[in-house]
Amino acid sequence: MNHNTLISAATLNENINNPKWGIIDCRFSLANSDAGSFAYRHGHLPNARYAHLNHDLSSPLTDLNGRHPLPNFTLLANKLGAWGISNDTQVVVYDDAGGAFAARLWWLLKSLGHHKVAVLDGGIQHWQKQGYALTTTLPTQKPTTFRPYLNTALWLNASQLQNKLARKSICLIDARTPERYRGEQEPIDPVAGHIPSALNRPFQLNLDNTGLFLSAQSLNSQFKKLIGTTAPEQVVHYCGSGVTACHNLLAMEIAGLTGSKLYAGSWSEWIRDKNRGVAKGNAV
């Protein structure tokens, strides 16, 4: 059986030493970019490798892009191969933030044509609550070849987004908190507000009060209420830098609403051009 959205701690534990499975720790903190690798060294799931959001899952910043530009996909494919991930590997990704960072690698692997990838439901916290072990032992990595089959149709750049917004052919969803969406608070980016016509769906709403994803039925109902008659393929997600928006994209896939896309540059790229519109408050 292939796992391509979520996986439970129990199922992962049953396969923790399966040589056909690869586990990747994606923990990260926007406040301290070294926190994730520090946490990894002090305890991680058995056989897990570590992927750093800035170094492994993003490319360098320029004057035009957002805070977490898409990585060089050839370099990422080479890294996956070096970590022992092949095109046949069942990949499991996890973090300690409800999947907020793990979903980025989940989406990147999908973009590379690799569909056997799932986010650990509940992350490392739920893993530990179930009584499963952590280790400080670094995994033995047997390099292999990962062949990318890049699907560039899964994301939009800024000009593509502008064109689709002008034609009113998409439903745009902002994954940030309501305060950031409304422009009342902006702790990270130099401009507050949201992209005009965007709706707000904080990614945290995809989780229950224990940190697990809501049921597929609940997610389906909530997203259908939000997007109305818009086809899932015409839904585009964004956030501050193209990371947590992947959480909403994952939630829609769990809900059976497949085919939505990512505005990869997100808000931090959008505001680089002063000619692009900015909206505030709840008005779209």
Buried (B, 14 or more C-beta within 10 A) or exposed (E): EEBBBBBBBEBBBEBBEEEEBBBBBBBBBBEEEEBBBEBBEEEBBBBBBBBBBBEBBBBEEEEEBBBBBBBEBEEBBBBBBBBBBBBEBBBBBBBBBBBBBBBBBBBBBBBBEBEBBBBBBBBBBBBBEEEBEBEEEEBEEEEBEBEBEEEEEBBBBBEBBBEBBEEEEBBBBBBBBEEBBBBEEBEBBEBBBBBBBBBBBBBBBBBEEEBBBBEBEBBBEBBBEBBEEBEBEBBBBBBBBBBBBBBBBBBBBBBEBEBBBBBBBBBBBBBBEEEBEBBEEEEB
